[in-house]
Amino acid sequence: MTEPAMNIEFSLFGEKLREHCGIIELMDDLGKALTTNPDMRMMGGGNPAAIPAVQEIWRQRAAELLDGNESFDRMLVNYDPPAGNPRFLEAVAGCLNRDCHWNVQPDNIAVTCGGQTAFFFLFNMLAGKFADGSHRRILLPLTPEYIGYANQGISEDLFTAIPALIEEHGDNTFKYRVDFDNLEITEDIAAICVSRPTNPSGNVLSDSEITRLSALAKENGIPLIIDNAYGNPFPGAIFTDATPIWDEHVILTLSLSKLGLPGTRTGIVIASKTIIRAISAMTAVIGLANNNIGQALVLPLLESGELINISKNIIRPFYKGRADHARKSAARAFGHSTPYRIHAIEGAFFLWFWFPGLPICSSELYRRLKQRDVLVVPGEYFFYGLSKPWQHSSECIRVTFSQPEKTVTQGIDIIAEEVKKAYRG
Ligand SMILES: Cc1ncc(COP(=O)(O)O)c(C=O)c1O
């Protein structure tokens, strides 16, 4: 007897999360290219570099965990409380209070399954449909903004985004600024959200911009969410003197990923106790507890403050070196005749190219580059939530420079060739 054919229908939730989107394409491309095409130059994802000195530290820590077999067994056999391991929460609070002079308590902190999950929780707990029938949204005050937020809303229309002001600096460099004149906190705004350093552009909001955004949020009784996946005090992939901030109305997220530990899926949220309790409850409902391996690996380095030294003295110089090399490679490959621009590289792992008046859209450029074994991310994906089309959004691509220098140089050479061809038509 044959089974009746299955006719699976997805709920609105199911449809929303399985629909084609930038982050799915990006993770798919990355995964496939890694396994099926060894020649692909992987300049698309946000993978951290394999920094030998840092990898050696994680290897040593893993050996220490194995040697002290009691702690290893305890780590594997136990579910942590949903907010995270209590000793880890203490250590994070201690590290932030010492380094940033804050007054954070362990119950201001929750661990999540990576920063990505923290954002899914935060956006959907703060915005969307409310009991009174209202619909609230997350304001992105500086677009382009991180691709990974774009499809996280359970309800439609979760973001409202303001195009960045473009400041031209000469020498083929530009910088985005927050357009405060066009920033209005209307009643339907549930929270303001920025990544700092910003993925994709490598922009770092200045202290005065972040102070102004924080004041705006506070005045309006809404949270300011600051995504610090690349910033200070760790992992330290930031090249300006930006001061990290936290306050009761600020929700700050950190991650162990860019320390070279994305596989441990460890995000950290610093927020008011009300927000932390909600996050902890969501973790319990959705996953019971978090992965505790990342927490165990970094614990003594957080307690001793060594993690800050690693960030300052190894990770920051490493990425600064890669950034300078990538910038020089671009200057050499593009020369003077092609109208390219690169955003000031103030942090993160990316060259954000802008090709003013490019005759093809950035998705077409992405396809042409992929055919030549160079994987980048087309700019379009980073411009969601805008109220009207913006030509700039199809003229940009994001290029990761965390890969080995030779790969980056070859990749940039091919990008320059394809862009020159496209301009020639
Ligand atoms: C700006 C930003 N936020 C959050 C994340 C999420 O990182 P994870 O979930 O690995 O902590 C990333 C990853 O690349 C990112 O670039």
The ligand as a MOL file (V3000), in Angstrom:
LIG
                    3D

  0  0  0     0  0            999 V3000
M  V30 BEGIN CTAB
M  V30 COUNTS 16 16 0 0 0
M  V30 BEGIN ATOM
M  V30 1 C 27.1330 42.8200 13.3020 0
M  V30 2 C 26.9230 41.3980 13.6700 0
M  V30 3 N 26.0850 41.1070 14.6720 0
M  V30 4 C 25.8450 39.8580 15.0490 0
M  V30 5 C 26.4570 38.8040 14.4230 0
M  V30 6 C 26.1290 37.4290 14.8870 0
M  V30 7 O 27.2490 36.7420 15.3100 0
M  V30 8 P 27.1830 35.4450 16.2370 0
M  V30 9 O 25.7810 34.9180 16.1630 0
M  V30 10 O 28.1750 34.5020 15.6520 0
M  V30 11 O 27.5190 35.9120 17.6190 0
M  V30 12 C 27.3400 39.0330 13.3590 0
M  V30 13 C 27.9900 37.9260 12.6450 0
M  V30 14 O 28.7060 38.0520 11.6970 0
M  V30 15 C 27.5800 40.3690 12.9840 0
M  V30 16 O 28.4140 40.6690 11.9750 0
M  V30 END ATOM
M  V30 BEGIN BOND
M  V30 1 1 1 2
M  V30 2 1 2 3
M  V30 3 2 2 15
M  V30 4 2 3 4
M  V30 5 1 4 5
M  V30 6 1 5 6
M  V30 7 2 5 12
M  V30 8 1 6 7
M  V30 9 1 7 8
M  V30 10 2 8 9
M  V30 11 1 8 10
M  V30 12 1 8 11
M  V30 13 1 12 13
M  V30 14 1 12 15
M  V30 15 2 13 14
M  V30 16 1 15 16
M  V30 END BOND
M  V30 END CTAB
M  END
